[in-house]
Amino acid sequence: MMVSIEHPDRWRSPATVDELNLGLPLPRLSVTGQRRIAAIDIGTNSIHMVVVDINPDLPTFQIIDTEKSTVRLGERCPETGQLTEPAMERSLEALSRCQEIAQARQVEEIIAAATSAVREAPNGREFVQRVQDQLGLSVDIIAGEEEARRIYLGVLSGLDFEGQTHVIVDIGGGSTELILGDGHKARSLSSTKVGAVRLKELFIEHDPILKREFSTMKAYVRGMMERAIEDVRSKIQPGEMPPRLVGTSGTIESLVKIAACEFLGACPTSLHGYELDLEVLQDLVQRLCKLSYEDRCRIPGMSERRAEIILAGAVILLVVMEQLEIRSLSTCERALREGMIVDWMLRYGLIEDRLRYQSSIRERTVINMAQRYQVNLDSSQRIAWFAVQIFDQIREQLHHWGPEERELLWAAGILHNVGHFVSHAAHHKHSYYLIRHAGLLGFSDTEIELIANFARYHRKGPPKKKHDPYRNLSKQDRAKVNQLSAILKLAVALDRREIGAITDLRCEFDPENCTLVLHLQPQWDEDDCDLELWSLNYKKASFEAEFEISLRPHLMV
């Protein structure tokens, strides 16, 4: 195999992230014809699924089926914080039903994401692995800010912002997301650990609620939401029109449905765009405080399971509206699961024109982090380019990873040296925890963990099971770390002096002798690249062991 590679025309760091031009062949998968996929949102209170038909030509999607189960996955053990066995069993049953419906609808792909309950529980990853083992269903654990970003995408798919800023509030069972956006870039993304189920468990012991319980709960919500609300306020520009408030998800839909039933005398078939005034909400909260669970269940539009947590959820919305001084809220029926669909479409390059900023969010958030930690972007871009070229040229012959792993390898190439910001000593370990906790947008928790592990092993010894972050990965993900971190080591060696001494490479694989010749093109004819060749020979052991071949570098003259 002999492959020639065009070298990138631009290595310099962009002046701003908005001028981003990576000069890298990042994966943009293509789709043609109508597609049918399902998205499952595994929340603290409920599991929701939508099945959609996607028309790539428009592009748009149509919801053809939905499924919802109230599983209360967030009812965790009070002593350990772990997901309980009954809650996990209920969730597995619900996910199995979702899977059966999706398969009956003949979907080609099921995407699933877990939020607050799973990401906070000590055994959250064990639950995800259990879902994989029992159902064969892959679940991504997403961070709070990423959950907020996908909610924003879901709202954008169902609401025309008309050039005006909007605040989006999504009240879940375990967390509340608050987003400020103008239809393009999200200016503020936050996820706060206050949710309807969480508050009910923490503060409501009596039925009806006692005055002191209510006062304590409302004060707690004010304190918890203060930072997120202040961040939204600070991002509203002077002279800008006051933002509109949009509410999504079950708690807000239930509150709006109650108000609508009282006003109309019957529950509306659709709540999309329906408005709820602050005065109506304040009155509703006062009435809910006086009602028992049985009385709340009799309210038109109220489900029995929602009646348990409706007051706690109403208090969160009340605090948000009062603190933002916004008098009215309108509803949007699209939220996280629809946002997961939009994110999938963005990954496949279907809606780049309308959401150009969001379509490159993964690349942008990586470059932003590199700039924040003062990475030498010239060198990092070269290393990332070397890594993806080796990846591409040995694919099929030596590995079978796809475009998703390729993009994670690119990200690790850009970020592998962020640990220098902390200290040169053991900087690969610093890189791991900085990447792990940087809040990279557009990536799932598992993807961030993989990027961090690739960077962790770009130098020194190979991965070891005694290292907790590596040991806790699935068997398949450990294989990815083993092989792709070995590729990254080679790429780092090729820019040892950080001066761009190597400008091009091609791989020639000899299967009979199990040898890979790495042909390298120097930048300058008089440069023998001794340091790069020495570094390559020093670091190649991991690569040779993983792929069971001999690596022989060759300098082209």
C-alpha positions in Angstrom: 0.0 0.0 0.0 1.4 3.4 -1.0 -0.6 6.5 -0.4 0.3 10.1 -1.1 -1.0 12.8 1.2 -1.5 16.5 0.4 0.0 18.5 3.2 -2.2 21.3 4.8 -1.7 24.8 3.4 -2.1 26.5 6.7 -0.4 25.7 10.1 -0.7 29.1 11.8 -3.0 29.5 14.8 -6.3 31.3 13.9 -6.6 34.9 15.2 -9.9 34.0 16.6 -11.9 30.8 16.9 -14.5 32.3 14.5 -11.7 32.3 11.8 -11.2 28.6 12.4 -9.6 26.8 9.5 -8.0 23.7 10.7 -6.6 22.5 7.4 -7.6 19.0 8.6 -9.8 16.4 6.8 -12.2 16.1 9.8 -14.9 13.6 9.3 -18.2 14.8 7.9 -20.3 11.8 7.2 -22.8 12.0 4.4 -26.3 10.7 4.2 -28.7 10.4 1.3 -32.4 9.6 1.1 -34.9 9.5 4.0 -33.5 8.1 7.2 -35.4 6.9 10.3 -33.7 7.0 13.7 -34.8 7.0 17.4 -33.5 9.1 20.2 -33.9 8.1 23.9 -33.5 10.6 26.8 -32.8 8.8 30.1 -33.7 11.3 32.7 -34.0 11.4 36.5 -37.8 11.2 36.4 -38.7 9.7 33.0 -37.4 7.9 30.0 -38.5 9.5 26.7 -38.1 8.3 23.2 -38.9 9.9 19.8 -38.8 8.1 16.5 -38.3 10.4 13.5 -38.1 10.4 9.8 -35.3 12.6 8.5 -35.5 14.2 5.1 -31.9 15.3 4.2 -33.0 17.2 1.2 -34.9 19.9 3.1 -33.4 19.2 5.8 -36.0 18.5 8.5 -37.4 15.7 10.6 -40.9 14.5 11.4 -41.8 12.7 14.6 -43.7 9.5 13.9 -43.8 7.9 17.3 -43.1 8.6 20.9 -42.8 6.6 24.1 -42.5 7.7 27.8 -42.2 5.9 31.0 -41.9 7.5 34.5 -39.2 5.3 36.1 -37.8 7.6 38.8 -34.2 6.5 38.1 -33.1 9.4 40.4 -34.6 7.8 43.5 -31.1 6.9 44.7 -30.0 5.2 47.9 -29.8 8.0 50.6 -26.7 6.5 52.2 -24.5 5.8 49.2 -26.1 7.9 46.4 -26.2 4.8 44.2 -28.9 4.0 41.7 -31.2 1.5 43.4 -31.8 -2.0 42.0 -35.6 -1.4 41.6 -35.0 1.9 39.8 -32.5 0.3 37.4 -34.9 -2.6 36.8 -37.7 -0.2 36.0 -35.4 1.7 33.6 -34.2 -1.5 31.9 -37.8 -2.5 31.3 -38.6 0.9 29.9 -35.6 0.9 27.6 -36.5 -2.6 26.4 -39.9 -1.3 25.4 -38.4 1.6 23.6 -36.1 -0.7 21.8 -39.0 -3.0 20.7 -40.9 0.0 19.4 -37.9 1.3 17.6 -37.2 -2.0 16.0 -40.8 -2.4 15.0 -40.5 1.0 13.3 -37.4 -0.3 11.5 -35.1 2.4 12.6 -31.5 2.2 11.4 -30.0 3.7 14.6 -30.9 4.3 18.2 -29.1 7.1 20.0 -29.4 7.3 23.7 -28.2 9.8 26.3 -28.3 9.7 30.1 -28.4 12.9 32.2 -28.3 14.0 35.8 -29.2 10.8 37.7 -26.7 8.6 35.9 -23.9 11.1 35.6 -24.0 11.8 39.4 -24.5 8.2 40.7 -21.3 6.3 41.8 -22.7 3.3 39.9 -23.9 5.3 36.9 -21.3 3.8 34.5 -22.1 0.3 35.8 -25.8 0.9 34.9 -24.8 2.0 31.4 -22.7 -1.1 31.0 -25.6 -3.2 32.2 -27.8 -1.6 29.5 -25.1 -2.5 26.9 -24.8 -6.1 28.2 -28.5 -6.9 28.5 -30.0 -4.9 25.6 -27.0 -4.2 23.3 -27.9 -0.5 23.6 -25.1 2.1 23.8 -25.8 5.0 26.1 -23.8 8.2 26.3 -23.6 10.0 29.6 -23.6 13.7 28.9 -22.4 16.5 31.1 -24.7 19.3 32.2 -23.5 21.9 29.8 -23.7 19.5 26.9 -27.3 18.6 28.0 -28.1 22.3 27.9 -26.6 22.7 24.4 -28.6 19.8 23.0 -31.8 21.3 24.6 -31.0 24.5 22.8 -30.7 22.6 19.5 -34.1 21.0 20.2 -35.8 24.3 20.8 -34.1 25.8 17.7 -35.6 23.0 15.6 -39.1 24.0 16.7 -39.1 27.7 17.3 -38.2 30.7 15.1 -36.2 33.1 17.3 -36.8 36.0 14.8 -33.5 37.5 15.6 -34.4 38.1 19.3 -32.6 36.6 22.3 -34.4 33.9 24.2 -33.9 32.4 27.7 -34.7 28.7 27.7 -35.5 26.9 31.0 -35.7 23.2 31.2 -36.7 21.7 34.6 -35.9 18.1 34.9 -36.1 15.6 37.8 -32.5 16.2 38.9 -31.3 19.4 37.3 -32.4 22.6 35.7 -30.9 23.9 32.5 -30.8 27.6 31.7 -29.7 28.8 28.3 -29.4 32.2 26.7 -29.2 32.2 22.9 -30.1 34.3 19.8 -30.8 31.5 17.3 -27.1 30.9 16.5 -24.5 30.8 19.3 -25.6 29.9 22.8 -24.3 32.8 24.9 -24.9 31.0 28.3 -25.2 27.3 29.0 -25.7 26.1 32.6 -27.0 23.1 34.4 -27.8 23.4 38.1 -28.4 20.6 40.5 -32.0 21.5 41.3 -34.8 19.4 39.9 -38.3 18.5 40.8 -37.5 15.0 42.1 -34.4 16.2 43.9 -36.2 19.0 45.7 -39.2 16.9 46.7 -36.9 14.4 48.4 -34.8 17.0 50.1 -37.5 19.4 51.5 -41.0 18.0 51.3 -41.9 15.7 54.2 -45.5 16.7 54.9 -48.6 16.6 52.7 -49.7 19.3 52.2 -46.3 21.0 52.5 -45.6 23.1 55.7 -44.9 26.8 55.4 -41.4 26.4 56.7 -40.7 23.6 54.3 -41.8 25.8 51.4 -39.8 28.8 52.6 -36.7 26.7 53.0 -37.1 25.1 49.6 -37.6 28.4 47.8 -34.6 30.0 49.5 -32.5 27.0 48.5 -33.6 27.2 44.9 -32.7 31.0 44.9 -29.3 30.3 46.2 -28.6 27.4 43.8 -29.9 29.2 40.7 -28.2 32.5 41.5 -25.0 31.9 39.6 -26.8 30.6 36.4 -29.2 33.6 36.5 -26.4 36.1 36.9 -24.6 34.6 34.0 -27.6 35.0 31.8 -28.0 38.6 32.9 -24.4 39.4 32.2 -24.7 38.1 28.7 -27.6 40.3 27.7 -26.2 43.2 25.8 -26.9 46.9 26.7 -29.8 48.3 24.6 -30.9 44.8 23.6 -34.6 44.0 23.7 -35.6 42.0 26.8 -35.3 38.3 26.1 -38.3 36.0 25.7 -38.6 33.1 28.1 -39.2 29.6 26.7 -40.0 26.6 28.9 -39.6 23.0 27.9 -40.1 19.5 29.3 -42.6 17.7 31.6 -42.8 20.0 34.6 -43.4 23.2 32.7 -45.8 21.4 30.3 -47.8 20.2 33.2 -48.0 23.7 34.8 -49.1 25.2 31.5 -51.6 22.4 30.9 -53.2 23.1 34.3 -53.5 26.8 33.6 -54.8 26.1 30.1 -57.4 23.7 31.3 -58.7 26.2 33.8 -58.8 29.0 31.3 -60.3 27.0 28.4 -62.4 24.6 30.4 -60.7 21.7 28.6 -57.1 20.5 28.1 -55.6 21.7 24.7 -54.3 19.0 22.4 -51.0 20.9 21.9 -49.1 23.2 24.3 -46.6 24.5 21.8 -46.5 28.2 22.0 -49.0 28.4 24.9 -48.2 31.2 27.4 -48.1 31.2 31.1 -48.0 34.5 33.0 -46.1 35.0 36.2 -49.2 36.1 38.1 -51.0 32.9 37.1 -47.9 30.8 38.2 -47.8 32.6 41.6 -51.4 31.9 42.2 -51.0 28.3 41.2 -48.1 27.8 43.5 -50.1 29.2 46.4 -52.9 26.8 45.7 -50.6 23.8 45.3 -49.2 24.5 48.7 -52.6 23.9 50.3 -53.4 20.7 48.5 -52.7 17.1 49.4 -51.4 14.6 46.9 -55.0 13.2 46.4 -56.3 16.7 45.8 -53.5 17.5 43.3 -54.3 14.3 41.4 -57.8 15.6 40.8 -56.6 18.7 39.0 -57.5 18.6 35.3 -54.4 17.9 33.3 -52.4 16.4 36.2 -51.0 12.9 36.1 -50.6 10.9 39.3 -46.8 10.6 39.0 -46.4 14.3 38.2 -48.6 15.3 41.1 -45.9 14.0 43.5 -43.3 16.5 42.3 -45.3 19.4 40.6 -44.9 21.8 43.5 -41.2 21.5 43.7 -40.9 22.0 39.9 -43.3 25.0 40.1 -41.0 26.7 42.7 -38.0 26.4 40.4 -39.9 28.1 37.6 -41.2 30.7 39.9 -37.7 31.6 41.1 -36.4 31.8 37.6 -39.1 34.1 36.4 -39.0 36.3 39.5 -35.2 36.6 39.5 -35.0 37.3 35.7 -37.9 39.7 36.0 -39.7 38.1 33.1 -43.5 38.2 33.3 -44.5 35.6 30.8 -43.3 32.2 29.5 -44.2 30.4 26.3 -43.8 26.7 25.8 -41.8 24.6 23.3 -42.6 21.0 22.9 -39.1 20.1 21.7 -36.2 19.7 24.1 -33.4 17.3 24.7 -34.4 14.3 22.6 -35.2 16.4 19.6 -31.9 18.2 20.2 -30.2 14.8 20.0 -31.7 14.4 16.6 -30.5 17.8 15.5 -27.0 17.0 16.8 -27.0 13.8 14.8 -28.0 15.8 11.7 -25.2 18.3 12.4 -22.7 15.5 12.7 -23.8 14.3 9.2 -23.5 17.8 7.7 -27.2 18.2 7.0 -27.9 21.7 8.4 -24.6 23.5 8.4 -26.1 26.6 6.6 -28.7 27.3 9.3 -26.6 26.4 12.3 -23.0 27.0 11.0 -21.7 27.7 14.5 -23.2 24.6 16.0 -22.1 22.4 13.2 -18.4 23.0 14.1 -19.0 23.1 17.9 -16.7 20.1 18.6 -13.7 21.6 16.7 -14.4 25.1 18.2 -14.6 23.9 21.8 -11.3 21.9 21.4 -9.5 25.0 19.9 -11.0 27.2 22.6 -9.5 24.9 25.3 -6.1 24.8 23.6 -6.0 28.6 23.5 -7.2 28.8 27.1 -4.2 26.7 28.3 -1.7 28.4 26.0 -1.0 25.4 23.8 1.4 25.9 20.8 -1.3 25.5 18.2 1.1 25.5 15.3 2.7 22.4 16.7 -0.5 20.8 17.9 -2.2 21.1 14.6 0.8 19.5 12.9 0.7 16.6 15.4 -3.1 16.2 15.0 -2.6 16.1 11.2 0.1 13.5 11.4 -2.1 11.4 13.7 -5.1 11.4 11.4 -2.9 10.7 8.4 -1.4 7.6 10.0 -4.9 6.6 11.2 -6.3 6.9 7.7 -3.4 5.1 5.9 -3.3 2.1 8.1 -7.0 1.7 8.4 -8.3 -1.6 7.1 -4.8 -3.1 7.1 -4.0 -2.6 10.8 -7.2 -1.4 12.4 -10.9 -0.9 11.8 -11.8 2.1 13.8 -14.1 4.7 12.1 -14.7 8.4 11.7 -15.8 8.9 15.3 -12.5 7.5 16.7 -10.6 9.5 14.1 -12.2 12.8 15.3 -11.4 11.9 19.0 -7.8 11.2 18.0 -7.6 14.6 16.3 -8.9 16.3 19.4 -6.3 14.5 21.6 -3.6 15.6 19.1 -4.7 19.3 19.6 -5.0 19.0 23.4 -2.3 16.4 24.4 0.0 19.1 25.8 -2.5 21.2 27.8 -1.0 19.8 31.0 2.1 22.0 30.4 -0.2 24.8 31.8 0.1 23.2 35.2 3.6 21.8 35.1 6.1 20.2 32.7 6.7 17.4 35.1 4.1 14.6 34.5 2.3 17.0 32.1 0.6 14.0 30.4 -1.2 13.3 33.7 -2.2 17.0 34.1 -3.5 16.8 30.5 -5.8 14.0 31.5 -7.6 15.7 34.3 -7.7 19.1 32.5 -9.4 17.5 29.5 -11.6 15.4 31.7 -13.0 18.4 33.5 -12.9 21.1 30.8 -16.5 20.8 29.8 -15.9 20.1 26.1 -19.1 20.8 24.2 -20.4 18.5 21.5 -18.8 15.4 23.1 -20.4 12.7 25.3 -18.9 11.8 28.7 -17.4 8.6 27.2 -15.9 10.5 24.3 -14.3 13.0 26.6 -12.9 10.2 28.7 -11.3 8.7 25.6 -9.8 12.0 24.5 -8.3 12.4 28.0 -6.9 8.9 27.9 -5.4 9.3 24.5 -3.6 12.4 25.7 -2.7 10.7 29.0 -0.7 8.1 27.2 1.0 10.3 24.5 4.2 9.8 26.3 5.9 7.5 28.9 4.6 3.9 29.3 1.6 2.2 27.7 -1.8 2.0 29.5 -1.9 -0.1 32.6 -4.9 -1.6 34.4 -3.7 -0.3 37.7 -4.5 3.2 36.4 -8.2 3.8 37.4 -9.3 5.9 34.5 -8.1 3.2 32.0 -9.3 0.3 34.1 -12.8 1.7 34.3 -13.2 1.8 30.5 -15.1 -0.9 28.7 -13.0 -3.6 27.0 -13.6 -2.0 23.5 -12.7 1.5 24.7 -9.5 0.1 26.3 -8.6 -1.3 22.9 -9.1 2.2 21.4 -6.9 3.8 23.9 -4.2 1.2 23.4 -4.0 1.6 19.6 -4.8 5.3 19.2 -2.6 6.5 21.9 0.2 4.6 20.2 -0.5 6.4 17.0 -0.5 9.7 18.8 2.9 8.9 20.3 4.3 8.6 16.7 2.7 11.9 15.7 4.2 13.7 18.7 7.6 12.3 17.8 7.3 13.7 14.2 7.3 17.3 15.6 9.8 16.8 18.3 11.5 20.2 17.7 8.1 21.9 17.2 9.4 23.7 14.0 7.6 21.8 11.3 10.7 19.8 10.3 8.5 17.1 8.7 5.9 18.2 6.2 4.5 15.1 4.7 4.2 11.3 5.3 3.0 8.2 3.7 2.7 4.7 5.0 3.8 1.6 3.1 2.7 -1.7 4.6 4.4 -5.0 3.8 2.1 -7.7 5.1 4.5 -10.5 4.3 7.2 -9.2 6.6 4.8 -7.5 9.0 6.6 -4.2 8.4 5.3 -0.6 8.1 7.7 1.8 6.4 6.9 5.4 7.4 8.2 7.7 4.6 8.8 11.2 5.9 9.3 14.3 3.8 11.6 16.9 5.5 10.9 20.6 5.2 14.5 21.5 4.4 16.8 19.5 2.2 19.8 20.1 4.5 17.9 19.0 7.6 18.6 15.3 8.5 15.8 15.4 11.2 17.9 13.4 13.6 15.9 14.4 16.6 12.6 13.5 15.1 14.0 10.1 13.9 15.5 9.4 17.3 12.2 10.3 19.0 10.3 8.1 16.6 12.5 5.1 17.3 12.3 5.8 21.0 8.5 5.9 21.0 7.6 3.2 18.4 7.6 0.3 20.9 4.0 0.8 21.9 2.9 1.0 18.3 4.8 -2.1 17.3 3.4 -4.1 20.3 -0.2 -3.0 19.7 -0.2 -3.7 15.9 2.2 -6.6 16.0 4.5 -5.2 13.3 7.9 -3.6 12.9 8.0 0.1 12.2 10.8 1.5 10.0 11.1 5.3 9.4 12.6 6.4 6.1 13.5 10.0 5.4 12.7 11.0 1.8 15.4 13.1 0.0 
